[in-house]
Amino acid sequence: MNIQQIFAPIQEELAQVEARLRQAVRVEYLPLADIFEMLIGSGGKRIRPALSILATKFHPTDPEKMYTLAIATELVHAATLIHDDLIDRSSTRRGTPTINSRWSGTATVLAGDFLLARAADIAASLDNFRVMRIFARTLMTICEGEIRQDFARSHWPPNRDEYYKHIESKTASLFIAATEGGAILSGAPENEIAALKAYGRYLGMAFQMVDDILDFTADEKELGKPVGSDLRQGTFTLPVFYYLENDARDKPIAEMLSTQVDQLIEAIRHSSAIAAAKAEAQRTAQAARDALAIFPDTIYRRTLADLTEYVVERTL
């Protein structure tokens, strides 16, 4: 199944989110307005707003609050993309020029900060202290994770535990904000809130693991960036750790990183590390499915379950 088929039960809600997102990023300053229109207009999978919507579907929920949460989570995601591209010095994303390839670093950071502030402002309109606190903690977690990764690049040997902390901060934290926040807005009991929080965490972890696998296995044109970009920048991801454990043996990895990075990337691409990383992503996605056992068998629970399969089987 593709993502559109999976999200068919909430197609109307996602169409509303799309329209409201464009309204949310309207600003008077034309250069900023154009950049935001390009960023939002480029589409995307809209997984985070979809999770916000789906998490509210087990109990009656005010639709306006549901849409507010969905928009806020997607704006945070858009802001992190702006900052990620700047940190990674990416000139394109999915074949489209990045903001940092057009603007100065200062202006790019401020554009991302503007979206974060807009998301916080929208989340505050929910008038729900618990959800607002989740958003504040999520923003801190994302920022801390990026700082930790930046410092980790200079440490040798690389630390696998740090990798898990990073992907939980970078990706899973916003998945959690969407699912936990949606559950809270729906008035779900605490055990269901905890279940949807666990689901979001495991789904987000699996999603990032697969992203890290695709960084090695996907076609460069589809990626919109060089294969092995993370490793080229000194960032160790799950396939690299499996390669170091199972395939590297006595190879001088530190030396290869500085002098033979292309050969190292090719070696990882064709090693058992890819299958091992995929198996871990599948186990993590299964943990997300298991967290749904508490909920009745509805179309929305099945949609969440289907999403766990999509996340690990996708090719981009």
Buried (B, 14 or more C-beta within 10 A) or exposed (E): EEBEEBBEBBEEBBEBBBEBBEEBBEBEEEEBEEBBBEBBEEEBBBBBBBBBBBBBBBBEBEEEBBBBBBBBBBBBBBBBBBBBBBBBEBEEBEEEEBBBBBBEEEBBBEBBEBBBEBBBEBBBEBEBEEBBEBBEEBBEBBBBBBEBBEEBEEEEEBBBEBBBBBBBBBBBBBBBBBBBBBBBBBBBEEEBBBBBBBBBBBBBBBBBBBBBBBBBBBEEEEBBBEBBBBBBEBBBBBBBBBBBEEBBEEBEBEEBBEEBBEEBBBBBBEBEBBEBBBEBBBEBBBBBBBBBEBBEEEEBBEBBBBBBBBBBEBEE
